[in-house]
Amino acid sequence: MAASRTPRRRSGEMPLPTIPFDPAGALLDKTAGRPPRHRKEKP
């Protein structure tokens, strides 16, 4: 019965894009004074 109520993705729909984000890692980088991981360090 529960399977009949499960929302199904339509065949033409694209899945939602995922955005990689690590809130704990970003806070740790900021606290430790490190540059954010998404930015490359300048030589």
WOCOR-V61896 format. One record per residue. N is the residue number from 0. RES is the residue in one small letter. SS is DSSP state (a for helix, b for strand, c for the rest). OMEGA is omega in degrees with one decimal (none if undefined). Layout:
# WOCOR-V61896
{{N RES SS OMEGA} {N RES SS OMEGA}}
This chain:
# WOCOR-V61896
{{0 m c -178.1} {1 a a -179.4} {2 a a 179.8} {3 s a -178.8} {4 r a -179.6} {5 t c 179.0} {6 p c -179.0} {7 r c 176.1} {8 r c 178.6} {9 r c -174.6} {10 s c -178.1} {11 g c -176.9} {12 e c 175.7} {13 m c 177.3} {14 p c 179.8} {15 l c 178.6} {16 p c 178.3} {17 t c 179.4} {18 i c 179.8} {19 p c 179.4} {20 f c -179.7} {21 d c -177.0} {22 p a -179.7} {23 a a 178.6} {24 g a 178.6} {25 a a 178.3} {26 l a 177.8} {27 l a 177.1} {28 d a -179.2} {29 k a -178.9} {30 t a -178.1} {31 a a 179.5} {32 g c 178.8} {33 r c 174.2} {34 p c 178.3} {35 p c -175.7} {36 r c -178.3} {37 h c 177.1} {38 r c 179.2} {39 k c 179.0} {40 e c 177.5} {41 k c 179.6} {42 p c none}}
